[in-house]
Amino acid sequence: MRRRPRPSRSKRRPARRLQLESLETRELFDSEGLAWSAPNLTISFVPDGTEVAGASSALYQRLDPLGANSAVWQDAILRGFEVWT
């Protein structure tokens, strides 16, 4: 079996430099703009029709038709929440 010749350095792709990027701070503020001293966040998925902030929840109604069942989109939201907190 014959070996293929290696491309000359001029034909190789240039090496990519790895770079780090800072994430935004994870400070939590209350409604008056003051930092929370001990932020404890929770998350839940209430059934459609539950009153939330004066409106009726329709989370399942909006997300289920997008092609994933509720277990899939709930898992994606929970993974994002865990990364954020």
mmCIF file of the N, C-alpha and C atoms, coordinates in Angstrom:
data_MODEL
# 
_entry.id   MODEL 
# 
loop_
_atom_site.group_PDB 
_atom_site.id 
_atom_site.type_symbol 
_atom_site.label_atom_id 
_atom_site.label_alt_id 
_atom_site.label_comp_id 
_atom_site.label_asym_id 
_atom_site.label_entity_id 
_atom_site.label_seq_id 
_atom_site.pdbx_PDB_ins_code 
_atom_site.Cartn_x 
_atom_site.Cartn_y 
_atom_site.Cartn_z 
_atom_site.occupancy 
_atom_site.B_iso_or_equiv 
_atom_site.pdbx_formal_charge 
_atom_site.auth_seq_id 
_atom_site.auth_comp_id 
_atom_site.auth_asym_id 
_atom_site.auth_atom_id 
_atom_site.pdbx_PDB_model_num 
ATOM 1   N N  . MET A 1 1  ? 0.839   -1.164 0.000  1.00 0.00 ? 1  MET A N  1 
ATOM 2   C CA . MET A 1 1  ? 0.000   0.000  0.000  1.00 0.00 ? 1  MET A CA 1 
ATOM 3   C C  . MET A 1 1  ? 0.894   1.239  0.000  1.00 0.00 ? 1  MET A C  1 
ATOM 4   N N  . ARG A 1 2  ? 0.625   2.105  -0.942 1.00 0.00 ? 2  ARG A N  1 
ATOM 5   C CA . ARG A 1 2  ? 1.448   3.318  -1.057 1.00 0.00 ? 2  ARG A CA 1 
ATOM 6   C C  . ARG A 1 2  ? 0.914   4.407  -0.153 1.00 0.00 ? 2  ARG A C  1 
ATOM 7   N N  . ARG A 1 3  ? 1.838   5.119  0.430  1.00 0.00 ? 3  ARG A N  1 
ATOM 8   C CA . ARG A 1 3  ? 1.464   6.248  1.277  1.00 0.00 ? 3  ARG A CA 1 
ATOM 9   C C  . ARG A 1 3  ? 1.211   7.471  0.424  1.00 0.00 ? 3  ARG A C  1 
ATOM 10  N N  . ARG A 1 4  ? 0.245   8.238  0.866  1.00 0.00 ? 4  ARG A N  1 
ATOM 11  C CA . ARG A 1 4  ? -0.017  9.498  0.176  1.00 0.00 ? 4  ARG A CA 1 
ATOM 12  C C  . ARG A 1 4  ? 0.982   10.533 0.677  1.00 0.00 ? 4  ARG A C  1 
ATOM 13  N N  . PRO A 1 5  ? 1.505   11.319 -0.202 1.00 0.00 ? 5  PRO A N  1 
ATOM 14  C CA . PRO A 1 5  ? 2.451   12.349 0.252  1.00 0.00 ? 5  PRO A CA 1 
ATOM 15  C C  . PRO A 1 5  ? 1.726   13.376 1.107  1.00 0.00 ? 5  PRO A C  1 
ATOM 16  N N  . ARG A 1 6  ? 2.398   13.861 2.137  1.00 0.00 ? 6  ARG A N  1 
ATOM 17  C CA . ARG A 1 6  ? 1.835   14.892 3.004  1.00 0.00 ? 6  ARG A CA 1 
ATOM 18  C C  . ARG A 1 6  ? 1.810   16.219 2.265  1.00 0.00 ? 6  ARG A C  1 
ATOM 19  N N  . PRO A 1 7  ? 0.759   16.988 2.433  1.00 0.00 ? 7  PRO A N  1 
ATOM 20  C CA . PRO A 1 7  ? 0.717   18.296 1.765  1.00 0.00 ? 7  PRO A CA 1 
ATOM 21  C C  . PRO A 1 7  ? 1.798   19.203 2.349  1.00 0.00 ? 7  PRO A C  1 
ATOM 22  N N  . SER A 1 8  ? 2.303   20.057 1.502  1.00 0.00 ? 8  SER A N  1 
ATOM 23  C CA . SER A 1 8  ? 3.319   20.992 1.982  1.00 0.00 ? 8  SER A CA 1 
ATOM 24  C C  . SER A 1 8  ? 2.682   21.941 2.980  1.00 0.00 ? 8  SER A C  1 
ATOM 25  N N  . ARG A 1 9  ? 3.499   22.584 3.804  1.00 0.00 ? 9  ARG A N  1 
ATOM 26  C CA . ARG A 1 9  ? 2.975   23.493 4.825  1.00 0.00 ? 9  ARG A CA 1 
ATOM 27  C C  . ARG A 1 9  ? 2.122   24.596 4.214  1.00 0.00 ? 9  ARG A C  1 
ATOM 28  N N  . SER A 1 10 ? 2.435   25.026 3.030  1.00 0.00 ? 10 SER A N  1 
ATOM 29  C CA . SER A 1 10 ? 1.673   26.116 2.413  1.00 0.00 ? 10 SER A CA 1 
ATOM 30  C C  . SER A 1 10 ? 0.254   25.679 2.057  1.00 0.00 ? 10 SER A C  1 
ATOM 31  N N  . LYS A 1 11 ? 0.021   24.379 1.867  1.00 0.00 ? 11 LYS A N  1 
ATOM 32  C CA . LYS A 1 11 ? -1.303  23.890 1.499  1.00 0.00 ? 11 LYS A CA 1 
ATOM 33  C C  . LYS A 1 11 ? -2.114  23.448 2.714  1.00 0.00 ? 11 LYS A C  1 
ATOM 34  N N  . ARG A 1 12 ? -1.496  23.339 3.869  1.00 0.00 ? 12 ARG A N  1 
ATOM 35  C CA . ARG A 1 12 ? -2.218  22.951 5.076  1.00 0.00 ? 12 ARG A CA 1 
ATOM 36  C C  . ARG A 1 12 ? -3.064  24.118 5.580  1.00 0.00 ? 12 ARG A C  1 
ATOM 37  N N  . ARG A 1 13 ? -4.111  23.780 6.266  1.00 0.00 ? 13 ARG A N  1 
ATOM 38  C CA . ARG A 1 13 ? -4.929  24.818 6.891  1.00 0.00 ? 13 ARG A CA 1 
ATOM 39  C C  . ARG A 1 13 ? -4.121  25.477 8.001  1.00 0.00 ? 13 ARG A C  1 
ATOM 40  N N  . PRO A 1 14 ? -4.271  26.761 8.165  1.00 0.00 ? 14 PRO A N  1 
ATOM 41  C CA . PRO A 1 14 ? -3.555  27.413 9.264  1.00 0.00 ? 14 PRO A CA 1 
ATOM 42  C C  . PRO A 1 14 ? -4.100  26.917 10.600 1.00 0.00 ? 14 PRO A C  1 
ATOM 43  N N  . ALA A 1 15 ? -3.211  26.788 11.558 1.00 0.00 ? 15 ALA A N  1 
ATOM 44  C CA . ALA A 1 15 ? -3.621  26.338 12.884 1.00 0.00 ? 15 ALA A CA 1 
ATOM 45  C C  . ALA A 1 15 ? -4.536  27.383 13.514 1.00 0.00 ? 15 ALA A C  1 
ATOM 46  N N  . ARG A 1 16 ? -5.584  26.922 14.166 1.00 0.00 ? 16 ARG A N  1 
ATOM 47  C CA . ARG A 1 16 ? -6.503  27.846 14.827 1.00 0.00 ? 16 ARG A CA 1 
ATOM 48  C C  . ARG A 1 16 ? -6.061  28.023 16.266 1.00 0.00 ? 16 ARG A C  1 
ATOM 49  N N  . ARG A 1 17 ? -6.036  29.235 16.710 1.00 0.00 ? 17 ARG A N  1 
ATOM 50  C CA . ARG A 1 17 ? -5.672  29.526 18.090 1.00 0.00 ? 17 ARG A CA 1 
ATOM 51  C C  . ARG A 1 17 ? -6.911  29.411 18.961 1.00 0.00 ? 17 ARG A C  1 
ATOM 52  N N  . LEU A 1 18 ? -6.767  28.741 20.061 1.00 0.00 ? 18 LEU A N  1 
ATOM 53  C CA . LEU A 1 18 ? -7.867  28.658 21.008 1.00 0.00 ? 18 LEU A CA 1 
ATOM 54  C C  . LEU A 1 18 ? -7.957  29.954 21.787 1.00 0.00 ? 18 LEU A C  1 
ATOM 55  N N  . GLN A 1 19 ? -9.171  30.366 22.035 1.00 0.00 ? 19 GLN A N  1 
ATOM 56  C CA . GLN A 1 19 ? -9.384  31.589 22.784 1.00 0.00 ? 19 GLN A CA 1 
ATOM 57  C C  . GLN A 1 19 ? -10.394 31.326 23.888 1.00 0.00 ? 19 GLN A C  1 
ATOM 58  N N  . LEU A 1 20 ? -10.215 32.003 24.990 1.00 0.00 ? 20 LEU A N  1 
ATOM 59  C CA . LEU A 1 20 ? -11.169 31.934 26.087 1.00 0.00 ? 20 LEU A CA 1 
ATOM 60  C C  . LEU A 1 20 ? -12.000 33.197 26.093 1.00 0.00 ? 20 LEU A C  1 
ATOM 61  N N  . GLU A 1 21 ? -13.212 33.039 26.485 1.00 0.00 ? 21 GLU A N  1 
ATOM 62  C CA . GLU A 1 21 ? -14.110 34.184 26.520 1.00 0.00 ? 21 GLU A CA 1 
ATOM 63  C C  . GLU A 1 21 ? -14.770 34.222 27.890 1.00 0.00 ? 21 GLU A C  1 
ATOM 64  N N  . SER A 1 22 ? -14.834 35.382 28.478 1.00 0.00 ? 22 SER A N  1 
ATOM 65  C CA . SER A 1 22 ? -15.452 35.534 29.796 1.00 0.00 ? 22 SER A CA 1 
ATOM 66  C C  . SER A 1 22 ? -16.966 35.464 29.672 1.00 0.00 ? 22 SER A C  1 
ATOM 67  N N  . LEU A 1 23 ? -17.584 34.805 30.641 1.00 0.00 ? 23 LEU A N  1 
ATOM 68  C CA . LEU A 1 23 ? -19.039 34.797 30.709 1.00 0.00 ? 23 LEU A CA 1 
ATOM 69  C C  . LEU A 1 23 ? -19.504 35.985 31.523 1.00 0.00 ? 23 LEU A C  1 
ATOM 70  N N  . GLU A 1 24 ? -20.757 36.350 31.330 1.00 0.00 ? 24 GLU A N  1 
ATOM 71  C CA . GLU A 1 24 ? -21.300 37.449 32.114 1.00 0.00 ? 24 GLU A CA 1 
ATOM 72  C C  . GLU A 1 24 ? -21.363 37.026 33.576 1.00 0.00 ? 24 GLU A C  1 
ATOM 73  N N  . THR A 1 25 ? -21.401 38.000 34.459 1.00 0.00 ? 25 THR A N  1 
ATOM 74  C CA . THR A 1 25 ? -21.491 37.682 35.880 1.00 0.00 ? 25 THR A CA 1 
ATOM 75  C C  . THR A 1 25 ? -22.852 37.072 36.169 1.00 0.00 ? 25 THR A C  1 
ATOM 76  N N  . ARG A 1 26 ? -22.923 36.317 37.210 1.00 0.00 ? 26 ARG A N  1 
ATOM 77  C CA . ARG A 1 26 ? -24.172 35.641 37.581 1.00 0.00 ? 26 ARG A CA 1 
ATOM 78  C C  . ARG A 1 26 ? -24.801 36.285 38.805 1.00 0.00 ? 26 ARG A C  1 
ATOM 79  N N  . GLU A 1 27 ? -24.745 37.593 38.878 1.00 0.00 ? 27 GLU A N  1 
ATOM 80  C CA . GLU A 1 27 ? -25.334 38.299 40.010 1.00 0.00 ? 27 GLU A CA 1 
ATOM 81  C C  . GLU A 1 27 ? -26.841 38.389 39.817 1.00 0.00 ? 27 GLU A C  1 
ATOM 82  N N  . LEU A 1 28 ? -27.559 38.179 40.888 1.00 0.00 ? 28 LEU A N  1 
ATOM 83  C CA . LEU A 1 28 ? -29.012 38.254 40.845 1.00 0.00 ? 28 LEU A CA 1 
ATOM 84  C C  . LEU A 1 28 ? -29.467 39.469 41.620 1.00 0.00 ? 28 LEU A C  1 
ATOM 85  N N  . PHE A 1 29 ? -30.428 40.168 41.066 1.00 0.00 ? 29 PHE A N  1 
ATOM 86  C CA . PHE A 1 29 ? -30.921 41.391 41.685 1.00 0.00 ? 29 PHE A CA 1 
ATOM 87  C C  . PHE A 1 29 ? -32.413 41.279 41.949 1.00 0.00 ? 29 PHE A C  1 
ATOM 88  N N  . ASP A 1 30 ? -32.864 41.987 42.974 1.00 0.00 ? 30 ASP A N  1 
ATOM 89  C CA . ASP A 1 30 ? -34.298 42.013 43.248 1.00 0.00 ? 30 ASP A CA 1 
ATOM 90  C C  . ASP A 1 30 ? -34.958 43.091 42.394 1.00 0.00 ? 30 ASP A C  1 
ATOM 91  N N  . SER A 1 31 ? -36.228 43.321 42.607 1.00 0.00 ? 31 SER A N  1 
ATOM 92  C CA . SER A 1 31 ? -36.967 44.276 41.768 1.00 0.00 ? 31 SER A CA 1 
ATOM 93  C C  . SER A 1 31 ? -36.495 45.713 41.946 1.00 0.00 ? 31 SER A C  1 
ATOM 94  N N  . GLU A 1 32 ? -35.764 45.995 43.024 1.00 0.00 ? 32 GLU A N  1 
ATOM 95  C CA . GLU A 1 32 ? -35.249 47.342 43.253 1.00 0.00 ? 32 GLU A CA 1 
ATOM 96  C C  . GLU A 1 32 ? -33.795 47.485 42.830 1.00 0.00 ? 32 GLU A C  1 
ATOM 97  N N  . GLY A 1 33 ? -33.240 46.448 42.235 1.00 0.00 ? 33 GLY A N  1 
ATOM 98  C CA . GLY A 1 33 ? -31.866 46.523 41.758 1.00 0.00 ? 33 GLY A CA 1 
ATOM 99  C C  . GLY A 1 33 ? -30.823 46.199 42.803 1.00 0.00 ? 33 GLY A C  1 
ATOM 100 N N  . LEU A 1 34 ? -31.239 45.686 43.940 1.00 0.00 ? 34 LEU A N  1 
ATOM 101 C CA . LEU A 1 34 ? -30.300 45.317 45.000 1.00 0.00 ? 34 LEU A CA 1 
ATOM 102 C C  . LEU A 1 34 ? -29.912 43.846 44.855 1.00 0.00 ? 34 LEU A C  1 
ATOM 103 N N  . ALA A 1 35 ? -28.645 43.552 45.074 1.00 0.00 ? 35 ALA A N  1 
ATOM 104 C CA . ALA A 1 35 ? -28.178 42.162 44.958 1.00 0.00 ? 35 ALA A CA 1 
ATOM 105 C C  . ALA A 1 35 ? -28.797 41.311 46.059 1.00 0.00 ? 35 ALA A C  1 
ATOM 106 N N  . TRP A 1 36 ? -29.204 40.112 45.702 1.00 0.00 ? 36 TRP A N  1 
ATOM 107 C CA . TRP A 1 36 ? -29.730 39.183 46.696 1.00 0.00 ? 36 TRP A CA 1 
ATOM 108 C C  . TRP A 1 36 ? -28.578 38.686 47.546 1.00 0.00 ? 36 TRP A C  1 
ATOM 109 N N  . SER A 1 37 ? -28.807 38.589 48.840 1.00 0.00 ? 37 SER A N  1 
ATOM 110 C CA . SER A 1 37 ? -27.736 38.122 49.719 1.00 0.00 ? 37 SER A CA 1 
ATOM 111 C C  . SER A 1 37 ? -27.585 36.603 49.657 1.00 0.00 ? 37 SER A C  1 
ATOM 112 N N  . ALA A 1 38 ? -28.670 35.885 49.466 1.00 0.00 ? 38 ALA A N  1 
ATOM 113 C CA . ALA A 1 38 ? -28.603 34.421 49.404 1.00 0.00 ? 38 ALA A CA 1 
ATOM 114 C C  . ALA A 1 38 ? -29.621 33.931 48.380 1.00 0.00 ? 38 ALA A C  1 
ATOM 115 N N  . PRO A 1 39 ? -29.287 34.028 47.113 1.00 0.00 ? 39 PRO A N  1 
ATOM 116 C CA . PRO A 1 39 ? -30.261 33.635 46.088 1.00 0.00 ? 39 PRO A CA 1 
ATOM 117 C C  . PRO A 1 39 ? -30.482 32.119 46.043 1.00 0.00 ? 39 PRO A C  1 
ATOM 118 N N  . ASN A 1 40 ? -31.699 31.726 46.239 1.00 0.00 ? 40 ASN A N  1 
ATOM 119 C CA . ASN A 1 40 ? -32.087 30.321 46.101 1.00 0.00 ? 40 ASN A CA 1 
ATOM 120 C C  . ASN A 1 40 ? -33.162 30.271 45.031 1.00 0.00 ? 40 ASN A C  1 
ATOM 121 N N  . LEU A 1 41 ? -32.828 29.731 43.899 1.00 0.00 ? 41 LEU A N  1 
ATOM 122 C CA . LEU A 1 41 ? -33.776 29.671 42.791 1.00 0.00 ? 41 LEU A CA 1 
ATOM 123 C C  . LEU A 1 41 ? -34.342 28.277 42.668 1.00 0.00 ? 41 LEU A C  1 
ATOM 124 N N  . THR A 1 42 ? -35.595 28.210 42.315 1.00 0.00 ? 42 THR A N  1 
ATOM 125 C CA . THR A 1 42 ? -36.235 26.933 42.033 1.00 0.00 ? 42 THR A CA 1 
ATOM 126 C C  . THR A 1 42 ? -36.939 27.052 40.689 1.00 0.00 ? 42 THR A C  1 
ATOM 127 N N  . ILE A 1 43 ? -37.281 25.917 40.130 1.00 0.00 ? 43 ILE A N  1 
ATOM 128 C CA . ILE A 1 43 ? -37.981 25.908 38.847 1.00 0.00 ? 43 ILE A CA 1 
ATOM 129 C C  . ILE A 1 43 ? -39.046 24.814 38.913 1.00 0.00 ? 43 ILE A C  1 
ATOM 130 N N  . SER A 1 44 ? -40.165 25.079 38.283 1.00 0.00 ? 44 SER A N  1 
ATOM 131 C CA . SER A 1 44 ? -41.218 24.072 38.196 1.00 0.00 ? 44 SER A CA 1 
ATOM 132 C C  . SER A 1 44 ? -41.997 24.288 36.912 1.00 0.00 ? 44 SER A C  1 
ATOM 133 N N  . PHE A 1 45 ? -42.688 23.258 36.483 1.00 0.00 ? 45 PHE A N  1 
ATOM 134 C CA . PHE A 1 45 ? -43.494 23.313 35.268 1.00 0.00 ? 45 PHE A CA 1 
ATOM 135 C C  . PHE A 1 45 ? -44.943 23.096 35.688 1.00 0.00 ? 45 PHE A C  1 
ATOM 136 N N  . VAL A 1 46 ? -45.698 24.177 35.763 1.00 0.00 ? 46 VAL A N  1 
ATOM 137 C CA . VAL A 1 46 ? -47.085 24.086 36.218 1.00 0.00 ? 46 VAL A CA 1 
ATOM 138 C C  . VAL A 1 46 ? -47.977 23.669 35.061 1.00 0.00 ? 46 VAL A C  1 
ATOM 139 N N  . PRO A 1 47 ? -49.071 23.002 35.362 1.00 0.00 ? 47 PRO A N  1 
ATOM 140 C CA . PRO A 1 47 ? -49.993 22.584 34.293 1.00 0.00 ? 47 PRO A CA 1 
ATOM 141 C C  . PRO A 1 47 ? -50.606 23.790 33.590 1.00 0.00 ? 47 PRO A C  1 
ATOM 142 N N  . ASP A 1 48 ? -50.955 23.611 32.336 1.00 0.00 ? 48 ASP A N  1 
ATOM 143 C CA . ASP A 1 48 ? -51.654 24.662 31.603 1.00 0.00 ? 48 ASP A CA 1 
ATOM 144 C C  . ASP A 1 48 ? -52.919 25.052 32.364 1.00 0.00 ? 48 ASP A C  1 
ATOM 145 N N  . GLY A 1 49 ? -53.219 26.338 32.357 1.00 0.00 ? 49 GLY A N  1 
ATOM 146 C CA . GLY A 1 49 ? -54.395 26.842 33.049 1.00 0.00 ? 49 GLY A CA 1 
ATOM 147 C C  . GLY A 1 49 ? -54.090 27.379 34.432 1.00 0.00 ? 49 GLY A C  1 
ATOM 148 N N  . THR A 1 50 ? -52.886 27.082 34.959 1.00 0.00 ? 50 THR A N  1 
ATOM 149 C CA . THR A 1 50 ? -52.497 27.598 36.271 1.00 0.00 ? 50 THR A CA 1 
ATOM 150 C C  . THR A 1 50 ? -52.252 29.095 36.161 1.00 0.00 ? 50 THR A C  1 
ATOM 151 N N  . GLU A 1 51 ? -52.761 29.858 37.115 1.00 0.00 ? 51 GLU A N  1 
ATOM 152 C CA . GLU A 1 51 ? -52.553 31.305 37.080 1.00 0.00 ? 51 GLU A CA 1 
ATOM 153 C C  . GLU A 1 51 ? -51.115 31.617 37.488 1.00 0.00 ? 51 GLU A C  1 
ATOM 154 N N  . VAL A 1 52 ? -50.418 32.355 36.627 1.00 0.00 ? 52 VAL A N  1 
ATOM 155 C CA . VAL A 1 52 ? -49.031 32.757 36.870 1.00 0.00 ? 52 VAL A CA 1 
ATOM 156 C C  . VAL A 1 52 ? -48.945 34.248 36.582 1.00 0.00 ? 52 VAL A C  1 
ATOM 157 N N  . ALA A 1 53 ? -48.649 35.020 37.608 1.00 0.00 ? 53 ALA A N  1 
ATOM 158 C CA . ALA A 1 53 ? -48.509 36.477 37.475 1.00 0.00 ? 53 ALA A CA 1 
ATOM 159 C C  . ALA A 1 53 ? -49.735 37.104 36.801 1.00 0.00 ? 53 ALA A C  1 
ATOM 160 N N  . GLY A 1 54 ? -50.909 36.621 37.169 1.00 0.00 ? 54 GLY A N  1 
ATOM 161 C CA . GLY A 1 54 ? -52.143 37.194 36.651 1.00 0.00 ? 54 GLY A CA 1 
ATOM 162 C C  . GLY A 1 54 ? -52.567 36.699 35.279 1.00 0.00 ? 54 GLY A C  1 
ATOM 163 N N  . ALA A 1 55 ? -51.864 35.747 34.732 1.00 0.00 ? 55 ALA A N  1 
ATOM 164 C CA . ALA A 1 55 ? -52.222 35.194 33.418 1.00 0.00 ? 55 ALA A CA 1 
ATOM 165 C C  . ALA A 1 55 ? -52.304 33.676 33.518 1.00 0.00 ? 55 ALA A C  1 
ATOM 166 N N  . SER A 1 56 ? -53.022 33.068 32.606 1.00 0.00 ? 56 SER A N  1 
ATOM 167 C CA . SER A 1 56 ? -53.170 31.622 32.582 1.00 0.00 ? 56 SER A CA 1 
ATOM 168 C C  . SER A 1 56 ? -51.978 30.988 31.852 1.00 0.00 ? 56 SER A C  1 
ATOM 169 N N  . SER A 1 57 ? -51.330 30.017 32.489 1.00 0.00 ? 57 SER A N  1 
ATOM 170 C CA . SER A 1 57 ? -50.174 29.346 31.891 1.00 0.00 ? 57 SER A CA 1 
ATOM 171 C C  . SER A 1 57 ? -50.591 28.531 30.668 1.00 0.00 ? 57 SER A C  1 
ATOM 172 N N  . ALA A 1 58 ? -49.757 28.562 29.632 1.00 0.00 ? 58 ALA A N  1 
ATOM 173 C CA . ALA A 1 58 ? -49.990 27.768 28.426 1.00 0.00 ? 58 ALA A CA 1 
ATOM 174 C C  . ALA A 1 58 ? -48.669 27.189 27.916 1.00 0.00 ? 58 ALA A C  1 
ATOM 175 N N  . LEU A 1 59 ? -47.766 26.873 28.840 1.00 0.00 ? 59 LEU A N  1 
ATOM 176 C CA . LEU A 1 59 ? -46.434 26.406 28.467 1.00 0.00 ? 59 LEU A CA 1 
ATOM 177 C C  . LEU A 1 59 ? -46.479 25.116 27.641 1.00 0.00 ? 59 LEU A C  1 
ATOM 178 N N  . TYR A 1 60 ? -47.202 24.119 28.118 1.00 0.00 ? 60 TYR A N  1 
ATOM 179 C CA . TYR A 1 60 ? -47.295 22.846 27.396 1.00 0.00 ? 60 TYR A CA 1 
ATOM 180 C C  . TYR A 1 60 ? -47.950 23.045 26.029 1.00 0.00 ? 60 TYR A C  1 
ATOM 181 N N  . GLN A 1 61 ? -48.993 23.859 26.001 1.00 0.00 ? 61 GLN A N  1 
ATOM 182 C CA . GLN A 1 61 ? -49.710 24.130 24.754 1.00 0.00 ? 61 GLN A CA 1 
ATOM 183 C C  . GLN A 1 61 ? -48.788 24.765 23.714 1.00 0.00 ? 61 GLN A C  1 
ATOM 184 N N  . ARG A 1 62 ? -47.843 25.581 24.158 1.00 0.00 ? 62 ARG A N  1 
ATOM 185 C CA . ARG A 1 62 ? -46.937 26.258 23.223 1.00 0.00 ? 62 ARG A CA 1 
ATOM 186 C C  . ARG A 1 62 ? -45.734 25.404 22.828 1.00 0.00 ? 62 ARG A C  1 
ATOM 187 N N  . LEU A 1 63 ? -45.209 24.611 23.759 1.00 0.00 ? 63 LEU A N  1 
ATOM 188 C CA . LEU A 1 63 ? -43.980 23.871 23.469 1.00 0.00 ? 63 LEU A CA 1 
ATOM 189 C C  . LEU A 1 63 ? -44.206 22.477 22.884 1.00 0.00 ? 63 LEU A C  1 
ATOM 190 N N  . ASP A 1 64 ? -45.254 21.783 23.291 1.00 0.00 ? 64 ASP A N  1 
ATOM 191 C CA . ASP A 1 64 ? -45.479 20.427 22.779 1.00 0.00 ? 64 ASP A CA 1 
ATOM 192 C C  . ASP A 1 64 ? -45.625 20.376 21.253 1.00 0.00 ? 64 ASP A C  1 
ATOM 193 N N  . PRO A 1 65 ? -46.311 21.312 20.598 1.00 0.00 ? 65 PRO A N  1 
ATOM 194 C CA . PRO A 1 65 ? -46.450 21.243 19.142 1.00 0.00 ? 65 PRO A CA 1 
ATOM 195 C C  . PRO A 1 65 ? -45.145 21.474 18.373 1.00 0.00 ? 65 PRO A C  1 
ATOM 196 N N  . LEU A 1 66 ? -44.083 21.877 19.049 1.00 0.00 ? 66 LEU A N  1 
ATOM 197 C CA . LEU A 1 66 ? -42.817 22.141 18.353 1.00 0.00 ? 66 LEU A CA 1 
ATOM 198 C C  . LEU A 1 66 ? -42.084 20.860 17.985 1.00 0.00 ? 66 LEU A C  1 
ATOM 199 N N  . GLY A 1 67 ? -42.655 19.712 18.313 1.00 0.00 ? 67 GLY A N  1 
ATOM 200 C CA . GLY A 1 67 ? -42.088 18.453 17.859 1.00 0.00 ? 67 GLY A CA 1 
ATOM 201 C C  . GLY A 1 67 ? -41.434 17.610 18.931 1.00 0.00 ? 67 GLY A C  1 
ATOM 202 N N  . ALA A 1 68 ? -41.290 18.112 20.122 1.00 0.00 ? 68 ALA A N  1 
ATOM 203 C CA . ALA A 1 68 ? -40.698 17.324 21.197 1.00 0.00 ? 68 ALA A CA 1 
ATOM 204 C C  . ALA A 1 68 ? -41.737 17.146 22.291 1.00 0.00 ? 68 ALA A C  1 
ATOM 205 N N  . ASN A 1 69 ? -41.722 15.978 22.918 1.00 0.00 ? 69 ASN A N  1 
ATOM 206 C CA . ASN A 1 69 ? -42.678 15.796 24.011 1.00 0.00 ? 69 ASN A CA 1 
ATOM 207 C C  . ASN A 1 69 ? -42.203 16.563 25.236 1.00 0.00 ? 69 ASN A C  1 
ATOM 208 N N  . SER A 1 70 ? -43.049 16.657 26.231 1.00 0.00 ? 70 SER A N  1 
ATOM 209 C CA . SER A 1 70 ? -42.740 17.499 27.390 1.00 0.00 ? 70 SER A CA 1 
ATOM 210 C C  . SER A 1 70 ? -41.490 17.039 28.133 1.00 0.00 ? 70 SER A C  1 
ATOM 211 N N  . ALA A 1 71 ? -41.193 15.755 28.151 1.00 0.00 ? 71 ALA A N  1 
ATOM 212 C CA . ALA A 1 71 ? -39.985 15.274 28.838 1.00 0.00 ? 71 ALA A CA 1 
ATOM 213 C C  . ALA A 1 71 ? -38.729 15.839 28.182 1.00 0.00 ? 71 ALA A C  1 
ATOM 214 N N  . VAL A 1 72 ? -38.735 15.995 26.858 1.00 0.00 ? 72 VAL A N  1 
ATOM 215 C CA . VAL A 1 72 ? -37.564 16.491 26.139 1.00 0.00 ? 72 VAL A CA 1 
ATOM 216 C C  . VAL A 1 72 ? -37.341 17.969 26.419 1.00 0.00 ? 72 VAL A C  1 
ATOM 217 N N  . TRP A 1 73 ? -38.379 18.796 26.268 1.00 0.00 ? 73 TRP A N  1 
ATOM 218 C CA . TRP A 1 73 ? -38.154 20.231 26.490 1.00 0.00 ? 73 TRP A CA 1 
ATOM 219 C C  . TRP A 1 73 ? -37.948 20.552 27.963 1.00 0.00 ? 73 TRP A C  1 
ATOM 220 N N  . GLN A 1 74 ? -38.564 19.784 28.864 1.00 0.00 ? 74 GLN A N  1 
ATOM 221 C CA . GLN A 1 74 ? -38.308 20.009 30.287 1.00 0.00 ? 74 GLN A CA 1 
ATOM 222 C C  . GLN A 1 74 ? -36.859 19.697 30.628 1.00 0.00 ? 74 GLN A C  1 
ATOM 223 N N  . ASP A 1 75 ? -36.327 18.615 30.074 1.00 0.00 ? 75 ASP A N  1 
ATOM 224 C CA . ASP A 1 75 ? -34.925 18.250 30.316 1.00 0.00 ? 75 ASP A CA 1 
ATOM 225 C C  . ASP A 1 75 ? -33.981 19.338 29.799 1.00 0.00 ? 75 ASP A C  1 
ATOM 226 N N  . ALA A 1 76 ? -34.259 19.880 28.615 1.00 0.00 ? 76 ALA A N  1 
ATOM 227 C CA . ALA A 1 76 ? -33.410 20.942 28.060 1.00 0.00 ? 76 ALA A CA 1 
ATOM 228 C C  . ALA A 1 76 ? -33.451 22.192 28.943 1.00 0.00 ? 76 ALA A C  1 
ATOM 229 N N  . ILE A 1 77 ? -34.630 22.557 29.414 1.00 0.00 ? 77 ILE A N  1 
ATOM 230 C CA . ILE A 1 77 ? -34.753 23.724 30.290 1.00 0.00 ? 77 ILE A CA 1 
ATOM 231 C C  . ILE A 1 77 ? -34.030 23.486 31.610 1.00 0.00 ? 77 ILE A C  1 
ATOM 232 N N  . LEU A 1 78 ? -34.182 22.292 32.175 1.00 0.00 ? 78 LEU A N  1 
ATOM 233 C CA . LEU A 1 78 ? -33.522 21.979 33.450 1.00 0.00 ? 78 LEU A CA 1 
ATOM 234 C C  . LEU A 1 78 ? -31.995 21.989 33.311 1.00 0.00 ? 78 LEU A C  1 
ATOM 235 N N  . ARG A 1 79 ? -31.488 21.457 32.197 1.00 0.00 ? 79 ARG A N  1 
ATOM 236 C CA . ARG A 1 79 ? -30.031 21.490 31.987 1.00 0.00 ? 79 ARG A CA 1 
ATOM 237 C C  . ARG A 1 79 ? -29.517 22.930 31.894 1.00 0.00 ? 79 ARG A C  1 
ATOM 238 N N  . GLY A 1 80 ? -30.252 23.786 31.203 1.00 0.00 ? 80 GLY A N  1 
ATOM 239 C CA . GLY A 1 80 ? -29.866 25.195 31.126 1.00 0.00 ? 80 GLY A CA 1 
ATOM 240 C C  . GLY A 1 80 ? -29.935 25.866 32.483 1.00 0.00 ? 80 GLY A C  1 
ATOM 241 N N  . PHE A 1 81 ? -30.956 25.545 33.251 1.00 0.00 ? 81 PHE A N  1 
ATOM 242 C CA . PHE A 1 81 ? -31.108 26.116 34.593 1.00 0.00 ? 81 PHE A CA 1 
ATOM 243 C C  . PHE A 1 81 ? -29.964 25.692 35.495 1.00 0.00 ? 81 PHE A C  1 
ATOM 244 N N  . GLU A 1 82 ? -29.572 24.423 35.419 1.00 0.00 ? 82 GLU A N  1 
ATOM 245 C CA . GLU A 1 82 ? -28.460 23.931 36.245 1.00 0.00 ? 82 GLU A CA 1 
ATOM 246 C C  . GLU A 1 82 ? -27.148 24.613 35.894 1.00 0.00 ? 82 GLU A C  1 
ATOM 247 N N  . VAL A 1 83 ? -26.933 24.882 34.636 1.00 0.00 ? 83 VAL A N  1 
ATOM 248 C CA . VAL A 1 83 ? -25.710 25.585 34.216 1.00 0.00 ? 83 VAL A CA 1 
ATOM 249 C C  . VAL A 1 83 ? -25.728 27.014 34.732 1.00 0.00 ? 83 VAL A C  1 
ATOM 250 N N  . TRP A 1 84 ? -26.887 27.632 34.704 1.00 0.00 ? 84 TRP A N  1 
ATOM 251 C CA . TRP A 1 84 ? -26.996 29.036 35.074 1.00 0.00 ? 84 TRP A CA 1 
ATOM 252 C C  . TRP A 1 84 ? -26.873 29.245 36.577 1.00 0.00 ? 84 TRP A C  1 
ATOM 253 N N  . THR A 1 85 ? -27.396 28.293 37.375 1.00 0.00 ? 85 THR A N  1 
ATOM 254 C CA . THR A 1 85 ? -27.404 28.503 38.830 1.00 0.00 ? 85 THR A CA 1 
ATOM 255 C C  . THR A 1 85 ? -26.142 28.034 39.492 1.00 0.00 ? 85 THR A C  1 
# 
